[in-house]
Amino acid sequence: MAKKNKAKDQSKILVEGTVIEALPNTQFMVELDNGHQILAYLSGRMRKNYIRILLGDRVRVELSEYDLTRGRITYRLRDPRPGDSSE
């Protein structure tokens, strides 16, 4: 296993948002929960596993501390399934 650089992991900011626009080259406009809009691209692991992102999907985005207007989509949050009564 490869060693992880802890300083590199700490410089990432994790936020959640909603995809509002699909752009070319697997890039997306994502509106964050705080109202800001950022340009985000798919992570390599999501491309490798053919995970599709559609408009309206909730996603987890990793932001760099150096450029808060760009990010990497690392996870697509699951929607509650219709008809699933968890009450």
PDB file of N, CA, C and O in Angstrom:
ATOM      1  N   MET A   1       0.835  -1.185   0.000  1.00  0.00           N
ATOM      2  CA  MET A   1       0.000   0.000   0.000  1.00  0.00           C
ATOM      3  C   MET A   1       0.874   1.242   0.000  1.00  0.00           C
ATOM      4  O   MET A   1       1.952   1.275   0.594  1.00  0.00           O
ATOM      5  N   ALA A   2       0.383   2.241  -0.674  1.00  0.00           N
ATOM      6  CA  ALA A   2       1.125   3.499  -0.729  1.00  0.00           C
ATOM      7  C   ALA A   2       0.857   4.311   0.533  1.00  0.00           C
ATOM      8  O   ALA A   2      -0.231   4.259   1.108  1.00  0.00           O
ATOM      9  N   LYS A   3       1.851   5.043   0.939  1.00  0.00           N
ATOM     10  CA  LYS A   3       1.685   5.913   2.103  1.00  0.00           C
ATOM     11  C   LYS A   3       0.964   7.182   1.675  1.00  0.00           C
ATOM     12  O   LYS A   3       1.199   7.707   0.587  1.00  0.00           O
ATOM     13  N   LYS A   4       0.093   7.661   2.534  1.00  0.00           N
ATOM     14  CA  LYS A   4      -0.617   8.904   2.248  1.00  0.00           C
ATOM     15  C   LYS A   4       0.098  10.067   2.898  1.00  0.00           C
ATOM     16  O   LYS A   4       0.637   9.950   3.998  1.00  0.00           O
ATOM     17  N   ASN A   5       0.094  11.174   2.213  1.00  0.00           N
ATOM     18  CA  ASN A   5       0.686  12.387   2.748  1.00  0.00           C
ATOM     19  C   ASN A   5      -0.386  13.110   3.561  1.00  0.00           C
ATOM     20  O   ASN A   5      -1.333  13.652   2.991  1.00  0.00           O
ATOM     21  N   LYS A   6      -0.246  13.122   4.878  1.00  0.00           N
ATOM     22  CA  LYS A   6      -1.268  13.715   5.743  1.00  0.00           C
ATOM     23  C   LYS A   6      -1.418  15.210   5.516  1.00  0.00           C
ATOM     24  O   LYS A   6      -2.526  15.737   5.622  1.00  0.00           O
ATOM     25  N   ALA A   7      -0.333  15.904   5.208  1.00  0.00           N
ATOM     26  CA  ALA A   7      -0.424  17.337   4.956  1.00  0.00           C
ATOM     27  C   ALA A   7      -1.259  17.595   3.710  1.00  0.00           C
ATOM     28  O   ALA A   7      -1.984  18.588   3.644  1.00  0.00           O
ATOM     29  N   LYS A   8      -1.163  16.720   2.732  1.00  0.00           N
ATOM     30  CA  LYS A   8      -1.933  16.875   1.506  1.00  0.00           C
ATOM     31  C   LYS A   8      -3.422  16.670   1.782  1.00  0.00           C
ATOM     32  O   LYS A   8      -4.260  17.399   1.251  1.00  0.00           O
ATOM     33  N   ASP A   9      -3.753  15.673   2.616  1.00  0.00           N
ATOM     34  CA  ASP A   9      -5.146  15.406   2.950  1.00  0.00           C
ATOM     35  C   ASP A   9      -5.764  16.548   3.751  1.00  0.00           C
ATOM     36  O   ASP A   9      -6.952  16.828   3.597  1.00  0.00           O
ATOM     37  N   GLN A  10      -4.994  17.205   4.590  1.00  0.00           N
ATOM     38  CA  GLN A  10      -5.529  18.266   5.431  1.00  0.00           C
ATOM     39  C   GLN A  10      -5.788  19.548   4.647  1.00  0.00           C
ATOM     40  O   GLN A  10      -6.541  20.404   5.112  1.00  0.00           O
ATOM     41  N   SER A  11      -5.186  19.704   3.472  1.00  0.00           N
ATOM     42  CA  SER A  11      -5.374  20.934   2.717  1.00  0.00           C
ATOM     43  C   SER A  11      -6.644  20.892   1.873  1.00  0.00           C
ATOM     44  O   SER A  11      -6.944  21.867   1.183  1.00  0.00           O
ATOM     45  N   LYS A  12      -7.397  19.798   1.907  1.00  0.00           N
ATOM     46  CA  LYS A  12      -8.631  19.670   1.143  1.00  0.00           C
ATOM     47  C   LYS A  12      -9.823  20.062   2.005  1.00  0.00           C
ATOM     48  O   LYS A  12      -9.864  19.790   3.204  1.00  0.00           O
ATOM     49  N   ILE A  13     -10.786  20.705   1.367  1.00  0.00           N
ATOM     50  CA  ILE A  13     -12.017  21.111   2.042  1.00  0.00           C
ATOM     51  C   ILE A  13     -13.152  20.298   1.431  1.00  0.00           C
ATOM     52  O   ILE A  13     -13.352  20.350   0.218  1.00  0.00           O
ATOM     53  N   LEU A  14     -13.899  19.549   2.238  1.00  0.00           N
ATOM     54  CA  LEU A  14     -15.010  18.743   1.750  1.00  0.00           C
ATOM     55  C   LEU A  14     -16.318  19.498   1.947  1.00  0.00           C
ATOM     56  O   LEU A  14     -16.630  19.942   3.052  1.00  0.00           O
ATOM     57  N   VAL A  15     -17.085  19.640   0.858  1.00  0.00           N
ATOM     58  CA  VAL A  15     -18.386  20.302   0.906  1.00  0.00           C
ATOM     59  C   VAL A  15     -19.374  19.480   0.086  1.00  0.00           C
ATOM     60  O   VAL A  15     -18.980  18.615  -0.696  1.00  0.00           O
ATOM     61  N   GLU A  16     -20.656  19.760   0.272  1.00  0.00           N
ATOM     62  CA  GLU A  16     -21.688  19.082  -0.501  1.00  0.00           C
ATOM     63  C   GLU A  16     -22.477  20.104  -1.288  1.00  0.00           C
ATOM     64  O   GLU A  16     -22.608  21.259  -0.881  1.00  0.00           O
ATOM     65  N   GLY A  17     -23.006  19.663  -2.430  1.00  0.00           N
ATOM     66  CA  GLY A  17     -23.774  20.563  -3.268  1.00  0.00           C
ATOM     67  C   GLY A  17     -24.633  19.796  -4.254  1.00  0.00           C
ATOM     68  O   GLY A  17     -24.716  18.569  -4.213  1.00  0.00           O
ATOM     69  N   THR A  18     -25.281  20.560  -5.155  1.00  0.00           N
ATOM     70  CA  THR A  18     -26.181  20.001  -6.153  1.00  0.00           C
ATOM     71  C   THR A  18     -25.691  20.381  -7.538  1.00  0.00           C
ATOM     72  O   THR A  18     -25.325  21.533  -7.774  1.00  0.00           O
ATOM     73  N   VAL A  19     -25.682  19.423  -8.458  1.00  0.00           N
ATOM     74  CA  VAL A  19     -25.267  19.676  -9.839  1.00  0.00           C
ATOM     75  C   VAL A  19     -26.364  20.481 -10.521  1.00  0.00           C
ATOM     76  O   VAL A  19     -27.522  20.064 -10.546  1.00  0.00           O
ATOM     77  N   ILE A  20     -25.993  21.649 -11.081  1.00  0.00           N
ATOM     78  CA  ILE A  20     -26.988  22.493 -11.743  1.00  0.00           C
ATOM     79  C   ILE A  20     -26.764  22.593 -13.247  1.00  0.00           C
ATOM     80  O   ILE A  20     -27.650  23.044 -13.973  1.00  0.00           O
ATOM     81  N   GLU A  21     -25.582  22.176 -13.730  1.00  0.00           N
ATOM     82  CA  GLU A  21     -25.309  22.253 -15.163  1.00  0.00           C
ATOM     83  C   GLU A  21     -24.208  21.259 -15.518  1.00  0.00           C
ATOM     84  O   GLU A  21     -23.220  21.121 -14.798  1.00  0.00           O
ATOM     85  N   ALA A  22     -24.399  20.563 -16.650  1.00  0.00           N
ATOM     86  CA  ALA A  22     -23.379  19.645 -17.154  1.00  0.00           C
ATOM     87  C   ALA A  22     -22.630  20.340 -18.282  1.00  0.00           C
ATOM     88  O   ALA A  22     -23.244  20.891 -19.196  1.00  0.00           O
ATOM     89  N   LEU A  23     -21.312  20.314 -18.218  1.00  0.00           N
ATOM     90  CA  LEU A  23     -20.453  20.965 -19.200  1.00  0.00           C
ATOM     91  C   LEU A  23     -19.619  19.904 -19.916  1.00  0.00           C
ATOM     92  O   LEU A  23     -19.574  18.760 -19.464  1.00  0.00           O
ATOM     93  N   PRO A  24     -18.954  20.258 -21.029  1.00  0.00           N
ATOM     94  CA  PRO A  24     -18.117  19.278 -21.729  1.00  0.00           C
ATOM     95  C   PRO A  24     -16.949  18.797 -20.867  1.00  0.00           C
ATOM     96  O   PRO A  24     -16.596  19.427 -19.870  1.00  0.00           O
ATOM     97  N   ASN A  25     -16.359  17.671 -21.269  1.00  0.00           N
ATOM     98  CA  ASN A  25     -15.182  17.088 -20.617  1.00  0.00           C
ATOM     99  C   ASN A  25     -15.439  16.710 -19.167  1.00  0.00           C
ATOM    100  O   ASN A  25     -14.588  16.933 -18.306  1.00  0.00           O
ATOM    101  N   THR A  26     -16.582  16.149 -18.896  1.00  0.00           N
ATOM    102  CA  THR A  26     -16.991  15.701 -17.552  1.00  0.00           C
ATOM    103  C   THR A  26     -16.788  16.777 -16.488  1.00  0.00           C
ATOM    104  O   THR A  26     -16.318  16.498 -15.385  1.00  0.00           O
ATOM    105  N   GLN A  27     -17.145  17.995 -16.835  1.00  0.00           N
ATOM    106  CA  GLN A  27     -17.128  19.085 -15.863  1.00  0.00           C
ATOM    107  C   GLN A  27     -18.564  19.487 -15.562  1.00  0.00           C
ATOM    108  O   GLN A  27     -19.456  19.335 -16.397  1.00  0.00           O
ATOM    109  N   PHE A  28     -18.770  20.002 -14.357  1.00  0.00           N
ATOM    110  CA  PHE A  28     -20.111  20.334 -13.898  1.00  0.00           C
ATOM    111  C   PHE A  28     -20.088  21.625 -13.106  1.00  0.00           C
ATOM    112  O   PHE A  28     -19.113  21.925 -12.417  1.00  0.00           O
ATOM    113  N   MET A  29     -21.183  22.400 -13.209  1.00  0.00           N
ATOM    114  CA  MET A  29     -21.389  23.527 -12.308  1.00  0.00           C
ATOM    115  C   MET A  29     -22.158  22.975 -11.112  1.00  0.00           C
ATOM    116  O   MET A  29     -23.209  22.352 -11.262  1.00  0.00           O
ATOM    117  N   VAL A  30     -21.617  23.214  -9.934  1.00  0.00           N
ATOM    118  CA  VAL A  30     -22.215  22.694  -8.705  1.00  0.00           C
ATOM    119  C   VAL A  30     -22.545  23.871  -7.802  1.00  0.00           C
ATOM    120  O   VAL A  30     -21.701  24.729  -7.546  1.00  0.00           O
ATOM    121  N   GLU A  31     -23.783  23.902  -7.323  1.00  0.00           N
ATOM    122  CA  GLU A  31     -24.173  24.915  -6.348  1.00  0.00           C
ATOM    123  C   GLU A  31     -24.019  24.306  -4.962  1.00  0.00           C
ATOM    124  O   GLU A  31     -24.667  23.314  -4.631  1.00  0.00           O
ATOM    125  N   LEU A  32     -23.160  24.907  -4.166  1.00  0.00           N
ATOM    126  CA  LEU A  32     -22.890  24.400  -2.824  1.00  0.00           C
ATOM    127  C   LEU A  32     -24.035  24.754  -1.891  1.00  0.00           C
ATOM    128  O   LEU A  32     -24.874  25.595  -2.213  1.00  0.00           O
ATOM    129  N   ASP A  33     -24.063  24.114  -0.746  1.00  0.00           N
ATOM    130  CA  ASP A  33     -25.128  24.361   0.230  1.00  0.00           C
ATOM    131  C   ASP A  33     -25.110  25.791   0.749  1.00  0.00           C
ATOM    132  O   ASP A  33     -26.136  26.296   1.205  1.00  0.00           O
ATOM    133  N   ASN A  34     -23.945  26.455   0.687  1.00  0.00           N
ATOM    134  CA  ASN A  34     -23.864  27.839   1.157  1.00  0.00           C
ATOM    135  C   ASN A  34     -24.221  28.846   0.066  1.00  0.00           C
ATOM    136  O   ASN A  34     -24.139  30.051   0.302  1.00  0.00           O
ATOM    137  N   GLY A  35     -24.622  28.377  -1.140  1.00  0.00           N
ATOM    138  CA  GLY A  35     -25.072  29.264  -2.202  1.00  0.00           C
ATOM    139  C   GLY A  35     -24.033  29.576  -3.261  1.00  0.00           C
ATOM    140  O   GLY A  35     -24.388  30.096  -4.319  1.00  0.00           O
ATOM    141  N   HIS A  36     -22.768  29.283  -3.021  1.00  0.00           N
ATOM    142  CA  HIS A  36     -21.723  29.546  -4.009  1.00  0.00           C
ATOM    143  C   HIS A  36     -21.780  28.519  -5.137  1.00  0.00           C
ATOM    144  O   HIS A  36     -22.192  27.376  -4.936  1.00  0.00           O
ATOM    145  N   GLN A  37     -21.358  28.947  -6.325  1.00  0.00           N
ATOM    146  CA  GLN A  37     -21.284  28.045  -7.464  1.00  0.00           C
ATOM    147  C   GLN A  37     -19.829  27.817  -7.825  1.00  0.00           C
ATOM    148  O   GLN A  37     -19.033  28.756  -7.857  1.00  0.00           O
ATOM    149  N   ILE A  38     -19.481  26.553  -8.099  1.00  0.00           N
ATOM    150  CA  ILE A  38     -18.102  26.224  -8.451  1.00  0.00           C
ATOM    151  C   ILE A  38     -18.094  25.340  -9.690  1.00  0.00           C
ATOM    152  O   ILE A  38     -19.101  24.722 -10.034  1.00  0.00           O
ATOM    153  N   LEU A  39     -16.951  25.288 -10.351  1.00  0.00           N
ATOM    154  CA  LEU A  39     -16.724  24.394 -11.472  1.00  0.00           C
ATOM    155  C   LEU A  39     -16.036  23.148 -10.928  1.00  0.00           C
ATOM    156  O   LEU A  39     -14.983  23.246 -10.298  1.00  0.00           O
ATOM    157  N   ALA A  40     -16.624  21.976 -11.168  1.00  0.00           N
ATOM    158  CA  ALA A  40     -16.069  20.737 -10.616  1.00  0.00           C
ATOM    159  C   ALA A  40     -15.915  19.702 -11.722  1.00  0.00           C
ATOM    160  O   ALA A  40     -16.679  19.682 -12.688  1.00  0.00           O
ATOM    161  N   TYR A  41     -14.911  18.842 -11.562  1.00  0.00           N
ATOM    162  CA  TYR A  41     -14.685  17.755 -12.514  1.00  0.00           C
ATOM    163  C   TYR A  41     -14.771  16.424 -11.777  1.00  0.00           C
ATOM    164  O   TYR A  41     -14.663  16.369 -10.552  1.00  0.00           O
ATOM    165  N   LEU A  42     -14.966  15.352 -12.541  1.00  0.00           N
ATOM    166  CA  LEU A  42     -15.068  14.020 -11.951  1.00  0.00           C
ATOM    167  C   LEU A  42     -13.704  13.504 -11.540  1.00  0.00           C
ATOM    168  O   LEU A  42     -12.719  13.708 -12.250  1.00  0.00           O
ATOM    169  N   SER A  43     -13.641  12.841 -10.407  1.00  0.00           N
ATOM    170  CA  SER A  43     -12.381  12.231  -9.981  1.00  0.00           C
ATOM    171  C   SER A  43     -12.104  11.001 -10.844  1.00  0.00           C
ATOM    172  O   SER A  43     -13.010  10.442 -11.461  1.00  0.00           O
ATOM    173  N   GLY A  44     -10.855  10.598 -10.874  1.00  0.00           N
ATOM    174  CA  GLY A  44     -10.455   9.459 -11.689  1.00  0.00           C
ATOM    175  C   GLY A  44     -11.131   8.168 -11.285  1.00  0.00           C
ATOM    176  O   GLY A  44     -11.461   7.351 -12.145  1.00  0.00           O
ATOM    177  N   ARG A  45     -11.345   7.965 -10.005  1.00  0.00           N
ATOM    178  CA  ARG A  45     -11.991   6.744  -9.531  1.00  0.00           C
ATOM    179  C   ARG A  45     -13.441   6.682  -9.999  1.00  0.00           C
ATOM    180  O   ARG A  45     -13.946   5.603 -10.308  1.00  0.00           O
ATOM    181  N   MET A  46     -14.116   7.836 -10.052  1.00  0.00           N
ATOM    182  CA  MET A  46     -15.500   7.852 -10.524  1.00  0.00           C
ATOM    183  C   MET A  46     -15.555   7.593 -12.025  1.00  0.00           C
ATOM    184  O   MET A  46     -16.476   6.930 -12.502  1.00  0.00           O
ATOM    185  N   ARG A  47     -14.584   8.105 -12.774  1.00  0.00           N
ATOM    186  CA  ARG A  47     -14.524   7.814 -14.213  1.00  0.00           C
ATOM    187  C   ARG A  47     -14.262   6.336 -14.445  1.00  0.00           C
ATOM    188  O   ARG A  47     -14.889   5.714 -15.303  1.00  0.00           O
ATOM    189  N   LYS A  48     -13.333   5.775 -13.679  1.00  0.00           N
ATOM    190  CA  LYS A  48     -12.952   4.373 -13.841  1.00  0.00           C
ATOM    191  C   LYS A  48     -14.134   3.439 -13.591  1.00  0.00           C
ATOM    192  O   LYS A  48     -14.284   2.427 -14.275  1.00  0.00           O
ATOM    193  N   ASN A  49     -14.963   3.772 -12.623  1.00  0.00           N
ATOM    194  CA  ASN A  49     -16.112   2.937 -12.273  1.00  0.00           C
ATOM    195  C   ASN A  49     -17.385   3.325 -13.016  1.00  0.00           C
ATOM    196  O   ASN A  49     -18.461   2.818 -12.698  1.00  0.00           O
ATOM    197  N   TYR A  50     -17.280   4.214 -13.996  1.00  0.00           N
ATOM    198  CA  TYR A  50     -18.414   4.629 -14.838  1.00  0.00           C
ATOM    199  C   TYR A  50     -19.595   5.138 -14.019  1.00  0.00           C
ATOM    200  O   TYR A  50     -20.745   4.808 -14.310  1.00  0.00           O
ATOM    201  N   ILE A  51     -19.315   5.937 -13.002  1.00  0.00           N
ATOM    202  CA  ILE A  51     -20.387   6.524 -12.200  1.00  0.00           C
ATOM    203  C   ILE A  51     -20.887   7.767 -12.923  1.00  0.00           C
ATOM    204  O   ILE A  51     -20.122   8.695 -13.189  1.00  0.00           O
ATOM    205  N   ARG A  52     -22.162   7.774 -13.235  1.00  0.00           N
ATOM    206  CA  ARG A  52     -22.755   8.869 -14.000  1.00  0.00           C
ATOM    207  C   ARG A  52     -23.316   9.928 -13.064  1.00  0.00           C
ATOM    208  O   ARG A  52     -23.886   9.618 -12.018  1.00  0.00           O
ATOM    209  N   ILE A  53     -23.145  11.176 -13.458  1.00  0.00           N
ATOM    210  CA  ILE A  53     -23.667  12.312 -12.703  1.00  0.00           C
ATOM    211  C   ILE A  53     -24.715  12.991 -13.575  1.00  0.00           C
ATOM    212  O   ILE A  53     -24.453  13.302 -14.736  1.00  0.00           O
ATOM    213  N   LEU A  54     -25.892  13.220 -13.023  1.00  0.00           N
ATOM    214  CA  LEU A  54     -26.980  13.867 -13.744  1.00  0.00           C
ATOM    215  C   LEU A  54     -27.344  15.178 -13.060  1.00  0.00           C
ATOM    216  O   LEU A  54     -26.968  15.424 -11.914  1.00  0.00           O
ATOM    217  N   LEU A  55     -28.085  16.016 -13.788  1.00  0.00           N
ATOM    218  CA  LEU A  55     -28.551  17.271 -13.202  1.00  0.00           C
ATOM    219  C   LEU A  55     -29.413  16.973 -11.981  1.00  0.00           C
ATOM    220  O   LEU A  55     -30.252  16.072 -12.008  1.00  0.00           O
ATOM    221  N   GLY A  56     -29.205  17.722 -10.928  1.00  0.00           N
ATOM    222  CA  GLY A  56     -29.976  17.547  -9.709  1.00  0.00           C
ATOM    223  C   GLY A  56     -29.363  16.578  -8.721  1.00  0.00           C
ATOM    224  O   GLY A  56     -29.843  16.470  -7.592  1.00  0.00           O
ATOM    225  N   ASP A  57     -28.310  15.867  -9.114  1.00  0.00           N
ATOM    226  CA  ASP A  57     -27.661  14.929  -8.190  1.00  0.00           C
ATOM    227  C   ASP A  57     -26.963  15.680  -7.068  1.00  0.00           C
ATOM    228  O   ASP A  57     -26.397  16.752  -7.281  1.00  0.00           O
ATOM    229  N   ARG A  58     -27.010  15.106  -5.872  1.00  0.00           N
ATOM    230  CA  ARG A  58     -26.259  15.638  -4.731  1.00  0.00           C
ATOM    231  C   ARG A  58     -24.882  15.002  -4.769  1.00  0.00           C
ATOM    232  O   ARG A  58     -24.762  13.785  -4.912  1.00  0.00           O
ATOM    233  N   VAL A  59     -23.843  15.812  -4.643  1.00  0.00           N
ATOM    234  CA  VAL A  59     -22.473  15.317  -4.740  1.00  0.00           C
ATOM    235  C   VAL A  59     -21.625  15.872  -3.605  1.00  0.00           C
ATOM    236  O   VAL A  59     -21.936  16.912  -3.025  1.00  0.00           O
ATOM    237  N   ARG A  60     -20.539  15.150  -3.300  1.00  0.00           N
ATOM    238  CA  ARG A  60     -19.532  15.622  -2.351  1.00  0.00           C
ATOM    239  C   ARG A  60     -18.353  16.125  -3.178  1.00  0.00           C
ATOM    240  O   ARG A  60     -17.854  15.421  -4.055  1.00  0.00           O
ATOM    241  N   VAL A  61     -17.913  17.350  -2.891  1.00  0.00           N
ATOM    242  CA  VAL A  61     -16.861  17.999  -3.671  1.00  0.00           C
ATOM    243  C   VAL A  61     -15.676  18.284  -2.764  1.00  0.00           C
ATOM    244  O   VAL A  61     -15.839  18.699  -1.616  1.00  0.00           O
ATOM    245  N   GLU A  62     -14.489  18.057  -3.291  1.00  0.00           N
ATOM    246  CA  GLU A  62     -13.235  18.330  -2.588  1.00  0.00           C
ATOM    247  C   GLU A  62     -12.655  19.617  -3.180  1.00  0.00           C
ATOM    248  O   GLU A  62     -12.348  19.665  -4.372  1.00  0.00           O
ATOM    249  N   LEU A  63     -12.504  20.646  -2.368  1.00  0.00           N
ATOM    250  CA  LEU A  63     -11.952  21.926  -2.816  1.00  0.00           C
ATOM    251  C   LEU A  63     -10.518  22.062  -2.346  1.00  0.00           C
ATOM    252  O   LEU A  63     -10.151  21.567  -1.280  1.00  0.00           O
ATOM    253  N   SER A  64      -9.711  22.736  -3.150  1.00  0.00           N
ATOM    254  CA  SER A  64      -8.354  23.056  -2.732  1.00  0.00           C
ATOM    255  C   SER A  64      -8.402  24.365  -1.953  1.00  0.00           C
ATOM    256  O   SER A  64      -9.234  25.229  -2.229  1.00  0.00           O
ATOM    257  N   GLU A  65      -7.523  24.505  -0.997  1.00  0.00           N
ATOM    258  CA  GLU A  65      -7.517  25.751  -0.228  1.00  0.00           C
ATOM    259  C   GLU A  65      -6.981  26.915  -1.052  1.00  0.00           C
ATOM    260  O   GLU A  65      -7.141  28.071  -0.660  1.00  0.00           O
ATOM    261  N   TYR A  66      -6.346  26.627  -2.188  1.00  0.00           N
ATOM    262  CA  TYR A  66      -5.750  27.684  -2.999  1.00  0.00           C
ATOM    263  C   TYR A  66      -6.720  28.277  -4.009  1.00  0.00           C
ATOM    264  O   TYR A  66      -6.618  29.461  -4.332  1.00  0.00           O
ATOM    265  N   ASP A  67      -7.668  27.478  -4.520  1.00  0.00           N
ATOM    266  CA  ASP A  67      -8.643  27.978  -5.485  1.00  0.00           C
ATOM    267  C   ASP A  67     -10.014  27.442  -5.090  1.00  0.00           C
ATOM    268  O   ASP A  67     -10.337  26.287  -5.365  1.00  0.00           O
ATOM    269  N   LEU A  68     -10.808  28.275  -4.453  1.00  0.00           N
ATOM    270  CA  LEU A  68     -12.105  27.847  -3.936  1.00  0.00           C
ATOM    271  C   LEU A  68     -13.207  27.881  -4.986  1.00  0.00           C
ATOM    272  O   LEU A  68     -14.367  27.632  -4.659  1.00  0.00           O
ATOM    273  N   THR A  69     -12.875  28.184  -6.247  1.00  0.00           N
ATOM    274  CA  THR A  69     -13.875  28.212  -7.310  1.00  0.00           C
ATOM    275  C   THR A  69     -13.848  26.941  -8.147  1.00  0.00           C
ATOM    276  O   THR A  69     -14.683  26.777  -9.036  1.00  0.00           O
ATOM    277  N   ARG A  70     -12.905  26.034  -7.884  1.00  0.00           N
ATOM    278  CA  ARG A  70     -12.788  24.790  -8.635  1.00  0.00           C
ATOM    279  C   ARG A  70     -12.707  23.629  -7.652  1.00  0.00           C
ATOM    280  O   ARG A  70     -12.174  23.762  -6.550  1.00  0.00           O
ATOM    281  N   GLY A  71     -13.246  22.490  -8.071  1.00  0.00           N
ATOM    282  CA  GLY A  71     -13.221  21.345  -7.182  1.00  0.00           C
ATOM    283  C   GLY A  71     -13.274  20.033  -7.934  1.00  0.00           C
ATOM    284  O   GLY A  71     -13.377  20.004  -9.160  1.00  0.00           O
ATOM    285  N   ARG A  72     -13.203  18.943  -7.176  1.00  0.00           N
ATOM    286  CA  ARG A  72     -13.232  17.596  -7.734  1.00  0.00           C
ATOM    287  C   ARG A  72     -14.387  16.849  -7.084  1.00  0.00           C
ATOM    288  O   ARG A  72     -14.482  16.789  -5.858  1.00  0.00           O
ATOM    289  N   ILE A  73     -15.267  16.278  -7.907  1.00  0.00           N
ATOM    290  CA  ILE A  73     -16.390  15.492  -7.399  1.00  0.00           C
ATOM    291  C   ILE A  73     -15.855  14.124  -7.000  1.00  0.00           C
ATOM    292  O   ILE A  73     -15.342  13.379  -7.835  1.00  0.00           O
ATOM    293  N   THR A  74     -15.978  13.799  -5.718  1.00  0.00           N
ATOM    294  CA  THR A  74     -15.429  12.543  -5.221  1.00  0.00           C
ATOM    295  C   THR A  74     -16.499  11.522  -4.854  1.00  0.00           C
ATOM    296  O   THR A  74     -16.177  10.350  -4.662  1.00  0.00           O
ATOM    297  N   TYR A  75     -17.772  11.936  -4.748  1.00  0.00           N
ATOM    298  CA  TYR A  75     -18.804  11.006  -4.318  1.00  0.00           C
ATOM    299  C   TYR A  75     -20.163  11.530  -4.745  1.00  0.00           C
ATOM    300  O   TYR A  75     -20.446  12.721  -4.614  1.00  0.00           O
ATOM    301  N   ARG A  76     -21.015  10.628  -5.263  1.00  0.00           N
ATOM    302  CA  ARG A  76     -22.401  10.981  -5.569  1.00  0.00           C
ATOM    303  C   ARG A  76     -23.256  10.453  -4.437  1.00  0.00           C
ATOM    304  O   ARG A  76     -23.290   9.248  -4.187  1.00  0.00           O
ATOM    305  N   LEU A  77     -23.947  11.351  -3.752  1.00  0.00           N
ATOM    306  CA  LEU A  77     -24.768  10.964  -2.600  1.00  0.00           C
ATOM    307  C   LEU A  77     -26.023  10.249  -3.087  1.00  0.00           C
ATOM    308  O   LEU A  77     -26.599  10.614  -4.112  1.00  0.00           O
ATOM    309  N   ARG A  78     -26.432   9.250  -2.359  1.00  0.00           N
ATOM    310  CA  ARG A  78     -27.596   8.464  -2.755  1.00  0.00           C
ATOM    311  C   ARG A  78     -28.880   9.192  -2.401  1.00  0.00           C
ATOM    312  O   ARG A  78     -29.015   9.773  -1.324  1.00  0.00           O
ATOM    313  N   ASP A  79     -29.821   9.144  -3.339  1.00  0.00           N
ATOM    314  CA  ASP A  79     -31.141   9.710  -3.094  1.00  0.00           C
ATOM    315  C   ASP A  79     -31.989   8.673  -2.377  1.00  0.00           C
ATOM    316  O   ASP A  79     -31.822   7.473  -2.593  1.00  0.00           O
ATOM    317  N   PRO A  80     -32.899   9.133  -1.523  1.00  0.00           N
ATOM    318  CA  PRO A  80     -33.838   8.162  -0.952  1.00  0.00           C
ATOM    319  C   PRO A  80     -34.714   7.603  -2.070  1.00  0.00           C
ATOM    320  O   PRO A  80     -35.222   8.358  -2.900  1.00  0.00           O
ATOM    321  N   ARG A  81     -34.889   6.299  -2.093  1.00  0.00           N
ATOM    322  CA  ARG A  81     -35.648   5.669  -3.171  1.00  0.00           C
ATOM    323  C   ARG A  81     -37.134   5.930  -2.993  1.00  0.00           C
ATOM    324  O   ARG A  81     -37.639   5.908  -1.870  1.00  0.00           O
ATOM    325  N   PRO A  82     -37.847   6.179  -4.102  1.00  0.00           N
ATOM    326  CA  PRO A  82     -39.294   6.381  -3.991  1.00  0.00           C
ATOM    327  C   PRO A  82     -39.968   5.100  -3.503  1.00  0.00           C
ATOM    328  O   PRO A  82     -39.623   4.003  -3.941  1.00  0.00           O
ATOM    329  N   GLY A  83     -40.904   5.244  -2.618  1.00  0.00           N
ATOM    330  CA  GLY A  83     -41.614   4.092  -2.079  1.00  0.00           C
ATOM    331  C   GLY A  83     -40.919   3.444  -0.900  1.00  0.00           C
ATOM    332  O   GLY A  83     -41.465   2.524  -0.291  1.00  0.00           O
ATOM    333  N   ASP A  84     -39.718   3.907  -0.567  1.00  0.00           N
ATOM    334  CA  ASP A  84     -38.989   3.351   0.575  1.00  0.00           C
ATOM    335  C   ASP A  84     -39.499   4.033   1.835  1.00  0.00           C
ATOM    336  O   ASP A  84     -39.201   5.202   2.083  1.00  0.00           O
ATOM    337  N   SER A  85     -40.266   3.302   2.624  1.00  0.00           N
ATOM    338  CA  SER A  85     -40.838   3.899   3.835  1.00  0.00           C
ATOM    339  C   SER A  85     -39.925   3.608   5.012  1.00  0.00           C
ATOM    340  O   SER A  85     -39.935   2.508   5.565  1.00  0.00           O
ATOM    341  N   SER A  86     -39.142   4.596   5.385  1.00  0.00           N
ATOM    342  CA  SER A  86     -38.236   4.439   6.521  1.00  0.00           C
ATOM    343  C   SER A  86     -38.813   5.098   7.767  1.00  0.00           C
ATOM    344  O   SER A  86     -38.083   5.387   8.715  1.00  0.00           O
ATOM    345  N   GLU A  87     -40.111   5.334   7.765  1.00  0.00           N
ATOM    346  CA  GLU A  87     -40.758   5.988   8.902  1.00  0.00           C
ATOM    347  C   GLU A  87     -41.088   5.007   9.983  1.00  0.00           C
ATOM    348  O   GLU A  87     -41.638   5.389  11.016  1.00  0.00           O
TER     349      GLU A  87
END
